[in-house]
């Protein structure tokens, strides 16, 4: 079974950028879709973006369209989430998911 480790979180000012990386150990199958979710304090986990491993088809949540970009590197077995124009409401723990496996999450804090 694949294992997932997220990295790249931290503190950033509003309007800034961060790049999250989800590193997978084990096999990601061509039919797999890799997801990024976020969970803010006191809120439910929310869909951010996803990418289909085989054909690179991407889907974004409404709140991040035009600001975040998801990409994959098959050679490295990683899925990146480039986050631009960050807002305080993006503050959350971000999780990588390949059903049914979840990473441990990485925290993003957007604050001045």
C-alpha positions as a Markdown table, in Angstrom:
| # | Residue | x | y | z |
|---|---|---|---|---|
| 1 | Unk | 0.0 | 0.0 | 0.0 |
| 2 | Unk | 1.3 | 3.5 | -0.8 |
| 3 | Unk | 2.5 | 5.8 | 1.9 |
| 4 | Unk | 2.2 | 9.6 | 1.6 |
| 5 | Unk | 4.3 | 12.3 | 3.2 |
| 6 | Unk | 3.5 | 16.0 | 2.8 |
| 7 | Unk | 6.0 | 18.8 | 3.2 |
| 8 | Unk | 6.4 | 22.5 | 2.5 |
| 9 | Unk | 4.1 | 24.0 | 5.0 |
| 10 | Unk | 4.8 | 27.1 | 7.0 |
| 11 | Unk | 4.0 | 30.7 | 7.8 |
| 12 | Unk | 3.4 | 33.1 | 4.9 |
| 13 | Unk | 2.1 | 36.6 | 4.6 |
| 14 | Unk | -1.2 | 37.3 | 2.7 |
| 15 | Unk | -0.5 | 37.4 | -1.0 |
| 16 | Unk | 2.5 | 35.2 | -0.7 |
| 17 | Unk | 3.2 | 31.7 | -2.1 |
| 18 | Unk | 4.1 | 28.2 | -0.9 |
| 19 | Unk | 4.7 | 25.0 | -2.6 |
| 20 | Unk | 3.6 | 21.8 | -1.0 |
| 21 | Unk | 4.9 | 18.4 | -2.0 |
| 22 | Unk | 3.3 | 15.0 | -1.5 |
| 23 | Unk | 5.9 | 12.3 | -1.8 |
| 24 | Unk | 4.6 | 8.7 | -2.3 |
| 25 | Unk | 6.4 | 5.6 | -1.5 |
| 26 | Unk | 5.1 | 2.5 | -3.1 |
| 27 | Unk | 3.1 | 2.1 | -6.3 |
| 28 | Unk | 0.8 | 4.7 | -7.7 |
| 29 | Unk | -1.3 | 3.1 | -10.3 |
| 30 | Unk | -2.2 | 4.9 | -13.6 |
| 31 | Unk | -5.9 | 4.8 | -12.6 |
| 32 | Unk | -5.3 | 6.5 | -9.3 |
| 33 | Unk | -6.3 | 10.1 | -8.6 |
| 34 | Unk | -4.3 | 12.0 | -6.1 |
| 35 | Unk | -6.1 | 14.6 | -4.0 |
| 36 | Unk | -5.1 | 17.5 | -1.8 |
| 37 | Unk | -7.6 | 18.4 | 0.9 |
| 38 | Unk | -7.4 | 21.0 | 3.7 |
| 39 | Unk | -8.9 | 21.2 | 7.1 |
| 40 | Unk | -9.2 | 24.5 | 8.9 |
| 41 | Unk | -9.7 | 24.7 | 12.7 |
| 42 | Unk | -13.2 | 23.8 | 13.6 |
| 43 | Unk | -14.2 | 23.0 | 10.0 |
| 44 | Unk | -14.6 | 19.8 | 8.0 |
| 45 | Unk | -12.0 | 18.6 | 5.6 |
| 46 | Unk | -12.4 | 20.3 | 2.2 |
| 47 | Unk | -11.4 | 19.4 | -1.3 |
| 48 | Unk | -8.6 | 21.5 | -2.8 |
| 49 | Unk | -7.4 | 19.9 | -6.0 |
| 50 | Unk | -6.9 | 16.5 | -7.6 |
| 51 | Unk | -4.9 | 15.1 | -10.5 |
| 52 | Unk | -5.3 | 11.8 | -12.4 |
| 53 | Unk | -2.0 | 10.0 | -12.5 |
| 54 | Unk | -2.4 | 8.5 | -16.0 |
| 55 | Unk | -3.6 | 11.5 | -18.0 |
| 56 | Unk | -2.9 | 14.5 | -15.8 |
| 57 | Unk | -6.4 | 15.7 | -15.7 |
| 58 | Unk | -6.8 | 18.3 | -13.0 |
| 59 | Unk | -9.8 | 19.4 | -10.9 |
| 60 | Unk | -9.8 | 22.4 | -8.5 |
| 61 | Unk | -12.1 | 23.5 | -5.7 |
| 62 | Unk | -13.9 | 26.7 | -6.3 |
| 63 | Unk | -12.0 | 28.6 | -3.6 |
| 64 | Unk | -8.6 | 27.9 | -5.1 |
| 65 | Unk | -9.2 | 28.2 | -8.9 |
| 66 | Unk | -6.8 | 30.5 | -10.5 |
| 67 | Unk | -4.5 | 30.6 | -7.5 |
| 68 | Unk | -3.4 | 27.0 | -6.9 |
| 69 | Unk | -1.8 | 24.6 | -9.4 |
| 70 | Unk | -1.5 | 20.9 | -8.9 |
| 71 | Unk | 1.1 | 18.9 | -10.8 |
| 72 | Unk | 2.8 | 15.5 | -10.7 |
| 73 | Unk | 6.3 | 14.2 | -11.3 |
| 74 | Unk | 6.1 | 10.5 | -12.2 |
| 75 | Unk | 9.9 | 10.1 | -12.0 |
| 76 | Unk | 9.9 | 11.4 | -8.4 |
| 77 | Unk | 6.5 | 9.9 | -7.4 |
| 78 | Unk | 5.4 | 13.3 | -6.2 |
| 79 | Unk | 2.4 | 15.6 | -6.5 |
| 80 | Unk | 3.0 | 19.3 | -5.9 |
| 81 | Unk | 0.6 | 22.0 | -5.0 |
| 82 | Unk | 1.7 | 25.5 | -5.9 |
| 83 | Unk | -0.2 | 28.0 | -3.9 |
| 84 | Unk | -0.2 | 31.6 | -5.0 |
| 85 | Unk | -2.0 | 34.7 | -3.8 |
| 86 | Unk | -2.5 | 33.1 | -0.4 |
| 87 | Unk | -5.3 | 34.4 | 1.8 |
| 88 | Unk | -5.8 | 34.2 | 5.6 |
| 89 | Unk | -8.7 | 31.8 | 4.9 |
| 90 | Unk | -6.3 | 29.4 | 3.3 |
| 91 | Unk | -4.9 | 28.7 | 6.8 |
| 92 | Unk | -5.4 | 25.0 | 7.4 |
| 93 | Unk | -3.7 | 21.6 | 7.6 |
| 94 | Unk | -3.2 | 20.3 | 4.0 |
| 95 | Unk | -3.4 | 16.6 | 3.4 |
| 96 | Unk | -2.5 | 14.4 | 0.4 |
| 97 | Unk | -4.8 | 11.5 | -0.4 |
| 98 | Unk | -4.7 | 8.4 | -2.6 |
| 99 | Unk | -7.8 | 6.5 | -1.7 |
| 100 | Unk | -7.9 | 5.1 | 1.0 |
| 101 | Unk | -4.5 | 6.4 | 2.2 |
| 102 | Unk | -3.9 | 9.8 | 3.9 |
| 103 | Unk | -0.7 | 11.6 | 4.7 |
| 104 | Unk | -0.1 | 13.1 | 8.1 |
| 105 | Unk | -0.7 | 16.6 | 6.8 |
| 106 | Unk | 1.3 | 19.8 | 6.7 |
| 107 | Unk | 0.2 | 23.1 | 8.3 |
| 108 | Unk | -0.2 | 26.4 | 6.4 |
| 109 | Unk | -0.6 | 29.6 | 8.3 |
| 110 | Unk | -1.4 | 32.8 | 6.3 |
| 111 | Unk | -1.0 | 35.8 | 8.5 |
| 112 | Unk | 0.7 | 39.2 | 8.6 |
